[in-house]
Amino acid sequence: MKSIIILVAVYAIFNCSCQIVSANPAFQESAVAEIPLNCPIEGVFGYPHPKACDEYFQCTNGTLTHEYCPNGLLFSETGHVVGFCAYSWNVDCKDKTIPKPISSPGCPYQFGFFAESDHSPCNVFYSECSWGVPQRRQCEPHGLFYDDRIKGCNWPDQVGCSSESLLNFKCPDEDKGNRYWPYPRYYYNEASIVTCVQGQPRLVNCGADELVDAASLTCQPVHKEEETVNVHKRRF
Ligand SMILES: *[C@@H]1O[C@H](CO)[C@@H](O)[C@H](O)[C@H]1NC(C)=O
């Protein structure tokens, strides 16, 4: 039943200018308590539910509806993963109710980012779940590991992982002569530098129009003359 409501709600948000009025009488009471009786005639607005963190009210061009965030998402006025819903870790529910997980193969919740189930703690892959279907994602740029605490990719030293084999680079011990000590830097390739933090290499990529200057070990803008030369090289 709930999933039907969710599907209808989502259909309404994305596809439909139809009117949906909830049959749940409780909604009418709480709606009166929390949100304006008059929906603004024009525009789409979301209003928090007083008790449930995953529910909300929506005014769509003057029509009020009761909406449910898909599992793993919670109401947020600025949320936009689906409707007015954001990933749960970005929402502070205070003392509102939080729904139980609805899991499916590869997805603890229907929406979210998750460590792979067979994961070693140091994995460059993670799962992005959407409507209960996992998609395998890889940390970008190269050299980062998935960190479930931040629901994103992080430096190897921050996750307690070794990136030596990933980057095929080993930080020299105690390289105090390095001008960038205590974060010594090394040339990696023409577009990247390695900097060592707690003995683990971090790969730092230069910007799109930059290259590594090997003498200073910094990223420097590509000079116009070189750019022209490169263009000619490519063209002929
Ligand atoms: C709301 O009304 C505007 C103006 O009439 C219209 O362009 C828009 O598509 C409507 N939005 C929805 C979600 O129905």
The ligand as an SDF file (V2000), in Angstrom:
LIG
                    3D

 14 14  0  0  0  0  0  0  0  0999 V2000
    2.4960   25.3610  -12.4230 C   0  0  0  0  0  0  0  0  0  0  0  0
    1.9560   26.3850  -13.2040 O   0  0  0  0  0  0  0  0  0  0  0  0
    2.8610   26.9210  -14.1710 C   0  0  0  0  0  0  0  0  0  0  0  0
    2.2140   28.1380  -14.8070 C   0  0  0  0  0  0  0  0  0  0  0  0
    0.8830   27.8790  -15.1530 O   0  0  0  0  0  0  0  0  0  0  0  0
    3.1930   25.8360  -15.1630 C   0  0  0  0  0  0  0  0  0  0  0  0
    4.1000   26.3230  -16.1330 O   0  0  0  0  0  0  0  0  0  0  0  0
    3.8500   24.6640  -14.4280 C   0  0  0  0  0  0  0  0  0  0  0  0
    4.0930   23.6030  -15.3200 O   0  0  0  0  0  0  0  0  0  0  0  0
    2.9550   24.1990  -13.2890 C   0  0  0  0  0  0  0  0  0  0  0  0
    3.7310   23.2480  -12.5120 N   0  0  0  0  0  0  0  0  0  0  0  0
    3.2620   22.0350  -12.1840 C   0  0  0  0  0  0  0  0  0  0  0  0
    4.2070   21.1660  -11.4280 C   0  0  0  0  0  0  0  0  0  0  0  0
    2.1500   21.6380  -12.4840 O   0  0  0  0  0  0  0  0  0  0  0  0
  1  2  1  0
  1 10  1  0
  2  3  1  0
  3  4  1  0
  3  6  1  0
  4  5  1  0
  6  7  1  0
  6  8  1  0
  8  9  1  0
  8 10  1  0
 10 11  1  0
 11 12  1  0
 12 13  1  0
 12 14  2  0
M  END
$$$$
